[in-house]
Amino acid sequence: MVNLHISAVNAMIFTLACLVAYVVYRRTKNPSVLPGRLSGDVGAALTAAATVLLMLAFLFGVGDGSPASAGEEPLPPSTASPSPHGN
């Protein structure tokens, strides 16, 4: 079994998106429906959550949680060798 590390930034963005979805769902209740029934707009809530999630992910540049490499692998040194035909 592999432990999956979720970075704090990714977890906070996901939590904020869930909170936005909850607020949108609660604010879009239809007062004409019976008081005991769930009547929020699920589509609007999921759209708002996805929008918040994507915008914050682009803003903070989140990744998969793996450590960023210091740089690309160095290229081997380019050397010039004489051509075999003597040109």
C-alpha positions in Angstrom: 0.0 0.0 0.0 1.3 3.4 -0.9 0.8 6.5 1.2 -0.3 9.4 -1.0 1.0 12.7 0.2 -1.3 15.6 -0.5 0.3 19.0 -0.2 -1.2 21.6 2.1 -1.9 24.0 -0.8 -3.8 21.4 -2.7 -5.8 20.4 0.3 -6.6 24.0 1.1 -7.8 24.7 -2.5 -10.0 21.6 -2.5 -11.5 22.6 0.9 -12.2 26.1 -0.3 -13.9 24.8 -3.4 -16.1 22.5 -1.3 -17.0 25.4 1.0 -17.9 27.6 -2.1 -20.1 24.7 -3.4 -21.9 24.4 0.0 -22.5 28.2 0.1 -23.8 28.3 -3.4 -26.0 25.3 -2.8 -27.5 26.8 0.4 -28.0 30.2 -1.3 -29.9 28.8 -4.3 -32.7 27.2 -2.3 -36.1 27.5 -3.7 -38.5 28.8 -1.0 -41.6 27.3 -2.8 -40.4 23.7 -2.0 -41.4 22.0 1.2 -39.1 23.0 4.1 -37.8 19.5 4.8 -36.6 18.7 1.3 -33.3 19.5 -0.2 -33.9 22.1 -2.9 -30.6 23.8 -3.7 -29.2 24.0 -7.2 -26.6 21.2 -7.4 -25.5 22.2 -10.9 -24.7 25.7 -9.9 -22.9 24.5 -6.8 -20.7 22.0 -8.8 -20.0 24.7 -11.4 -18.9 27.2 -8.8 -16.7 24.6 -7.1 -15.1 23.6 -10.3 -14.5 27.2 -11.2 -12.9 28.0 -7.9 -10.8 24.9 -8.0 -9.4 25.6 -11.5 -8.8 29.3 -10.9 -6.9 28.7 -7.7 -5.0 25.8 -9.2 -3.9 28.1 -12.1 -3.1 30.9 -9.6 -1.0 28.8 -7.3 0.4 26.5 -10.0 -0.4 23.3 -8.1 1.1 20.0 -9.1 0.9 16.4 -8.1 2.7 16.9 -4.8 6.0 15.5 -5.9 9.1 17.6 -5.2 10.2 19.8 -8.0 13.4 18.9 -9.7 16.3 21.4 -9.6 16.5 21.4 -13.3 16.6 19.4 -16.4 19.1 16.6 -16.8 22.3 18.1 -18.1 23.1 17.4 -21.7 26.3 15.6 -22.5 29.0 18.0 -23.7 29.0 18.6 -27.3 32.3 17.9 -28.9 33.3 18.2 -32.5 35.2 15.3 -34.0 36.9 15.4 -37.4 34.8 13.9 -40.1 35.9 10.5 -41.3 36.2 11.8 -44.9 38.6 14.6 -44.1 36.3 17.4 -45.3 
